């Protein structure tokens, strides 16, 4: 692809910002979260439905943490959002990549492990925390804000689940720089979706069993990596002969990349709802009051 002068320079500057490299873009994360919340089973849904806007809005928090430079116990939070599984000298389906953080660090060293990313391990930490929060909610005397905690951890965990389903969060060529396609990350995950969302054919959300979260999250990443090349091919075809990423480019990209886009958006919503339900069931399927609150204990 030939250099497009000033247009590509501008795209490079925009693509380098943390906001633009957020998986699915903020509004797309919110759309996925809304579909997942609306699909929760009847026994669990009331806990979320009354606070639907809260959950939808807070699904983007992990990207905002990146912007303000917050840190976790493992350091900067940027590596929590990706896992460049194709950069580990392993062939697909990457069976030789350790599935636990300690084993991963032992094999590759902390520096390389961090450079590759921590997405599956961060997601598993949050899944276990959500199970714990659900268990607390089901206690005779739960913490005062137990229901709020369940909703918040559900939103935050969902962000990373959705990240795992975005192809460019599973590859070292995360923004097309290695193939002279810089900016494809945000063009695919944000602008294309927002331009064409009304035309997407997204099936109803399906709740799927998740017997083992660790296997589930790695399977999602492996599948995402396998879809990188089809999107890059679609981008090359759409950009061929053009000087701008204009309406014609996005029309052509949509025609080429639509199957992958629809598949991963649908998979993201299915996975988001399924993970919340899996954590709830692992905690014993507690049934709090509809508004998520319990009467305060009587003080004697």
N, C-alpha and C positions, 0 to 999 in steps of 0.2 A: 504494500500500500504506500503510495507516495505521500510525502509530508504535506500537510495542509496549512502550512504557514501559521498565521496568527490564530486561526480557528483552533488548531491543535494545541498551540501554546496555552490558550485560554482554557481549553479542556483539561490540559495537564495540571494547571494551577487549581482548578476546581476539584479535580479528582484527587488531588493530594490532601485535601482537607479532611479531617476526621468525620465530619457530617456526611460527606459524599461517599465515604467508604463504609458507611454503616449498612449492614446487610438489609436488603429489601427497602432501604429508605425508611424514614420515620413514619410517613403516612401509610406505607405498605405494611409495615409491622402492625400498625393499628387496625388495618383492614383484616389482616389474618387473625388477629386476636379477637376481633368482633365476631367473625364467623365461628371461631372455636368456642367462645363463651355461649353463643346462641345454640350450640349443638350439644352442650353438656346434658347428661341424663336428668330426668325430672327430679330425682331425689337429691341431686347435688346442685342443680341449676339455681335454686332460690338463693343460695349463699352468695352467688355471683351476680345474678340478675339485678338485684336491688342496688348493686354498686358497679354496674356494667361500665359506666364511663370511667370510673376510677381504675379498673383493671386495664381497660383499653389504653388509657393515657400512660400508665406506668410501665407498659411493655417496652417503651422506648428508653427507660431510665438508664440501662447499661451503656447506651450510646452517649447519653449526656454525661455520664461519669467520665468517659474518655475525653470529652471536650474540656472538662474542667480539671482533668489530670488527677483524678482520684486513684488511689492505689489499694490493692488487696494484700493479703499476707504473702502472696507470691510476687508482689511488685506491681508494675504498671498493668492496667487492665486491658490494654490493646490485645495482647496475645490470647486473652480469654475468648475472643470473637472469631478465631480462625484456627484451622489445623491443616497445614500444607502437607497433606499425607503423601503427595507425589514427590516430595523433596527429601525422602528418607531412604533412597537407594533400595527400595522394595518394589516388586512388581504387583500390579493389581491382581487379586483383591487385598493386598497388603496384610496378609496373614502374619508376617513376621514383625509387625509393629506391635509393641507391647500395649496392652489395653488398660494398664493401671499407671498412675503417675510415677510412683516410685520405680517401677520396672522400666518405664519409658526414660526417666532420667538416668537410671543405671546403665542403660544401653547406649544412649546418645550424649550424655553429659548435660548439665543444667543449661549451659549457654545455647547449645543446639536445640534442646527441648523447648526452651523459651522462644527461640527464633521460629521454630516450626509452629508453635501455637499450643494453647491449652484448652481449646473449646470443649472436647469431650469430657475432660476431667473437671472443668468448671461446671459443666452441666450436671455431671453426676453428683458433685458436692451439693448443688442446689436442689436436686431431686431428693437426696437424702434429707436435706433440711426441710423440704416441703412435707415429706412423710412425717417428720417429727412435729411440725406445726399442726398437721391434721390430727395427730395423736393427742396433742395437747388440747386441741379444740374438743375432742371427745371425752375429756376428763370431767368428773363431777364438778370440779372447781377449776376451770381453765383460767389461763392468764387473762387479765382484763381486755387485752386487745388481740386475743387469739384469732378471732375471725378476720380482723384487719391484716394480721400477719399472714394468714393463709392466702388471702387475696393478693397481698403484695408479693409474696414469694412465688405464687403462681404466675404473676405477670413477669417477674424478673427471669424465672426459669424459662418461660415461654420465649423470651427474647433469644436465648441461646439455642433453643430447639429450632427456632426459625432460621437462625444463622447457619445451623448445620445443614439446612436444606437449600442454601444458596450455593450454586456451584463454585462461585469465585471465592468462597471462604474455605475451600478444600484444595487449593492449588497455589503453588509458589508463583505462578503467572496470574496473580490475583487481579491485576488491572490491565492485562494484555501487553505489558511492557516488553516481555520477551518475544512477542510476535508482532511488534509495531502496531498494536491496537489499543493504545493507551486510552483510558476512559471507558472501556467496555463495561467495567464493573458497574458504574452508576448508570450508564445508558441502558443496560439490561435490567437491573434490579429496581430502578426508580423511574426514570423518565418513560421507558417503554410501558411499564405497568400503569403509570398514571395517565398516559396518553390513551391507552387501549383497554382500561379496566372494564368499561361497560360492554366491550365486545368479547371478553373472556368467557369461556364455557367452563365454569367451575362446578363440579358435582357437589351434592350435599356432603357435609362432613361426616365421616365414618369413624366411630370409636373402635380402635383396634387394641387387642390385648398386648401388653408389654411384659412378658415373663422376666426379662433381664434387661435392666436399663442400659447397662454397659454395652451389651451387644447391640441394642437398639440404636444408640447414639453413634456407634462406629459404623453400623450399616448405613445410616443416613449420610454420613460423611463420605463413605466409599461410593455410594450412589451419586452424590453430588459431584465428586471428582470425575466420574465417568461421563458427566454431561457437560464438562468444560469445553471439550473439542467441538461438539455440535454447535454450541453458542458462538465460539470463535469462528467457525466456518460460516455461520449465518451472518456474522458481523462483516466478514471479508466480502461476502457476496453482496450485502446491502450497501457497502461503502464503495464498491468497485465503480470507477468512473465518476465519482462525486467529489466535489470540493468542499462540501459542507455536510454536517450531520443535520440535515433538514427534514422536513415532513416526508419527502420522498424516501430518505434513508430509513426513517422509523417505520414507514409503511412496508418497505421491503424487509426490514429486520423482523417485524411482526409476522409477516408471512412465513419467514424461514424459521424463526425461533419460537413461534407460538406453541408447538407441542411441548417443548421443554418448559417454557414459562408456565403454562397451565398445569403441567404435571407437578412442578415443584411448589407452586402456590397451593395447589390442592393438598399435596403431601404435607406441607407446612401446617395447614389448618388441621388436617387429620391428626398429625403428630402432637400439635399443641393440646388439643382436646384430650387425646389419648393419654398423654403424660400426666395431665392433671388428674384424670380419672384413675390412672394406675397408682399414683401417690396416695390418693384417697382410699382406694381399696386396700393397698398395702398397710395403711394405718387402721384398717378395720371398718372402713366406711362409716365414720361418725356422722350423726345427723343432728346438727345444731339447730336452734330456732331459725325461722326464716330470715330474721333480720341479723342473725349472727351474734346476738347478744344473749346473755343469761342474766337473770335478776341478781343484783349484788347480794352477797352473803349478809345476813343480819348481824349487826355488831352488838354484842352484849355488854 
